[in-house]
Amino acid sequence: MATARFPGKSADAAAANWTAPLGRPVCVNGTPWILYLLEECVDNVWEYCSVVIGLISMFCFLLSTFPQVYEAYRNGRVEEAMSFGFLFFLFSGDLTSFAGCYLTSQLPIQIVTVVFYIFTDLLLISQFLYYKIKNSSSRKSPVLKWLCFMWCGAATLVLLALPKLIIDNSATVDTQSPATSKSVEVTGYVCGYLASIFYLCSRFPQLYKNFQRQSTQGTSYLLFALAMMGNGTYGLSVIAVLPSLKGSKQTFIIKHLAWLIGSLGVLILDLLVTVQFIMYRNNCPAKSNTLLSVPEVEPLLCEEVELSTL
């Protein structure tokens, strides 16, 4: 799940640590690499820990979908294991989170990260649809494979160009009138709450799918394990910065509440998915059992037919 801006000090507190010689903002006591990468002026250990934990969270989310992509490629029957509702709500959550990040003027690195999340969502959905069409068809179609490659290539090119266009146009959001800027910011936070709802809803179809099949075969546990690590470290990054805040802690929590609800709520639901992986670890889905039993039955039937003809 895409997170909000890295937890840090309030704008007033941050401004006190900035000077502007020759028209260029300079962070007096901040950490240079954080200033360069995130444009955050971090000058104490609490903020430093918060940023590092936040980066760990982002890294976990970036890696989370790749084990499932490999598992689907290896298994070849992802449409039986994954719920399309899970993928749809995940994609919807990342899309609305992207809108929230843009409208609330988040950092460029976060916009690029959210776009990457959307790309991996499209990859999972494309893979799901590809195997669903392929496995439901009685004959192989090379056209389907080429269409899939063309779609993934076009989506890659668009998503590579999108962050640059958005970052270049983000200045127009910052130069709006105070009233318009306030309404845009409120809309951004509404998108944040919608994203949290979508993320929470995404787990229920997969929980039901696993329960229905009595199996988790075909899904990668690393997808959920890395998501748990990402959500847990994000919540920890918000808590870590609280001791260093000079402004209202309540206001800070309210601003991050939408993303906290989504992160911690999904973390709890992923624990339920973990329980299912433990419970169903030795189970095979019913369809797989049926397919495995067919080759054992057919030779017996053929043998009976041969005896009757004699």
KEMAR-206765 format. One record per residue (C-alpha): x, y, z. Coordinates in steps of 0.5 Angstrom, whole numbers, padded with zeros to 4 digits, always signed. Example, Ala and Ser with C-alpha at 12.3 -4.5 7.8 and 13.67 -1.06 7.14 Angstrom:
# residues 2
+0025-0009+0016+0027-0002+0014
END
This chain:
# residues 310
+0000+0000+0000+0002+0007-0002+0004+0011+0004+0003+0019+0006+0009+0023+0006+0014+0021+0011+0013+0023+0018+0017+0029+0020+0016+0036+0024+0011+0041+0022+0012+0046+0017+0013+0051+0022+0018+0047+0026+0022+0045+0020+0022+0053+0017+0026+0055+0024+0032+0050+0021+0032+0053+0014+0036+0059+0012+0036+0062+0005+0042+0065+0003+0043+0067-0004+0035+0065-0005+0037+0058-0004+0034+0054+0002+0039+0051+0006+0038+0046+0012+0043+0048+0017+0043+0042+0022+0040+0037+0017+0042+0030+0015+0045+0031+0008+0043+0025+0004+0036+0026+0007+0035+0033+0005+0038+0031-0002+0033+0025-0003+0027+0027+0001+0027+0034+0001+0026+0034+0009+0031+0037+0014+0032+0032+0019+0036+0035+0025+0035+0030+0031+0035+0022+0032+0028+0021+0033+0026+0024+0026+0032+0020+0023+0030+0014+0026+0023+0015+0023+0025+0017+0016+0030+0010+0016+0024+0006+0018+0019+0010+0013+0024+0008+0007+0025+0000+0010+0017+0001+0010+0017+0003+0002+0022-0002+0000+0018-0008+0003+0012-0005-0001+0016-0005-0007+0018-0012-0007+0012-0015-0004+0009-0016-0011+0015-0020-0014+0014-0026-0011+0007-0027-0013+0009-0026-0020+0014-0031-0020+0009-0036-0016+0004-0035-0022+0009-0036-0027+0011-0042-0024+0004-0045-0022+0001-0043-0028-0006-0043-0025-0006-0036-0021-0014-0035-0023-0015-0041-0019-0011-0038-0013-0012-0031-0013-0019-0027-0012-0020-0022-0017-0023-0018-0012-0017-0017-0008-0013-0015-0014-0018-0010-0016-0019-0007-0009-0011-0007-0009-0011-0003-0015-0017+0002-0013-0013+0003-0007-0006+0005-0010-0010+0009-0015-0014+0013-0010-0007+0014-0006-0004+0017-0012-0009+0022-0013-0009+0024-0005-0001+0024-0006-0002+0029-0012-0007+0033-0009-0003+0034-0002+0003+0036-0006+0007+0030-0003+0015+0029-0005+0017+0027-0012+0020+0020-0009+0013+0018-0006+0009+0020-0013+0014+0015-0017+0013+0010-0011+0006+0010-0012+0006+0010-0020+0011+0004-0019+0005+0001-0014+0000+0002-0020+0005-0001-0025+0006-0008-0021-0002-0008-0020-0003-0008-0027+0002-0013-0028-0001-0018-0023-0008-0016-0026-0005-0017-0033-0002-0024-0031-0009-0026-0028-0013-0025-0034-0008-0028-0039-0008-0035-0035-0015-0034-0034-0016-0034-0042-0010-0039-0043-0013-0044-0039-0020-0043-0041-0018-0044-0048-0018-0051-0051-0012-0049-0056-0006-0045-0055-0006-0038-0058+0000-0034-0060-0004-0028-0061-0006-0027-0053+0002-0028-0051+0003-0022-0056-0002-0018-0054+0000-0019-0047+0007-0017-0048+0004-0010-0052+0000-0008-0046+0005-0009-0041+0010-0005-0046+0005+0000-0047+0004+0001-0039+0011+0001-0038+0012+0007-0042+0006+0011-0040+0008+0010-0033+0015+0012-0034+0013+0018-0037+0008+0020-0032+0012+0022-0026+0016+0027-0030+0009+0030-0032+0006+0030-0025+0012+0033-0022+0013+0038-0027+0005+0040-0026+0005+0040-0019+0007+0047-0018+0001+0049-0021-0003+0046-0015+0002+0050-0010+0001+0057-0013-0007+0056-0013-0011+0061-0008-0011+0059-0001-0019+0057-0001-0017+0053-0007-0011+0050-0004-0015+0048+0002-0021+0045-0002-0016+0041-0006-0012+0039+0000-0019+0036+0003-0020+0033-0003-0013+0029-0002-0015+0027+0005-0021+0024+0003-0018+0020-0003-0013+0018+0003-0019+0015+0007-0022+0012+0001-0015+0009-0001-0015+0006+0006-0022+0003+0005-0020+0000-0001-0014-0003+0002-0018-0006+0008-0023-0009+0003-0018-0012-0001-0017-0018+0004-0024-0020+0005-0024-0023-0002-0018-0027-0001-0019-0029+0005-0026-0032+0003-0023-0035-0003-0018-0039+0001-0023-0041+0006-0027-0043+0000-0021-0047-0003-0019-0050+0004-0012-0048+0001-0007-0043+0000-0003-0046-0006-0002-0042-0012-0001-0036-0008+0006-0033-0005+0006-0032+0003+0012-0027+0001+0006-0022-0002+0003-0022+0005+0009-0022+0009+0012-0016+0006+0006-0013+0006+0006-0014+0014+0013-0011+0015+0011-0005+0010+0005-0003+0014+0008-0005+0021+0014-0001+0020+0010+0005+0017+0006+0005+0023+0013+0005+0027+0015+0011+0023+0009+0015+0025+0010+0013+0033+0018+0014+0032+0017+0022+0030+0012+0024+0036+0017+0025+0041+0021+0030+0037+0015+0034+0035+0014+0041+0038+0007+0043+0035+0001+0039+0036+0001+0031+0036-0006+0031+0036-0006+0035+0029+0000+0031+0027-0004+0024+0028-0010+0027+0025-0006+0028+0018-0004+0021+0018-0010+0018+0021-0013+0015+0014-0006+0012+0012-0005+0009+0019-0012+0006+0019-0011+0003+0012-0004+0000+0015-0006-0002+0021-0012-0005+0019-0009-0009+0013-0004-0011+0018-0009-0015+0022-0012-0018+0016-0006-0020+0014-0005-0024+0020-0011-0028+0019-0009-0029+0012-0002-0032+0016-0007-0036+0020-0010-0039+0014-0003-0041+0011-0001-0045+0017-0008-0048+0017-0008-0050+0010-0001-0051+0009-0002-0059+0007-0008-0058+0003-0009-0058-0004-0015-0055-0007-0021-0059-0009-0020-0058-0017-0012-0061-0016-0015-0067-0013-0020-0068-0018-0014-0067-0024-0009-0072-0020-0014-0077-0020-0017-0077-0027-0010-0081-0030-0011-0086-0024-0018-0088-0027-0018-0088-0034-0013-0094-0035-0018-0098-0030-0023-0096-0035-0019-0098-0041-0017-0105-0038-0025-0107-0037-0027-0105-0044-0021-0110-0047-0023-0115-0042-0030-0115-0044-0028-0115-0052-0025-0122-0050
END
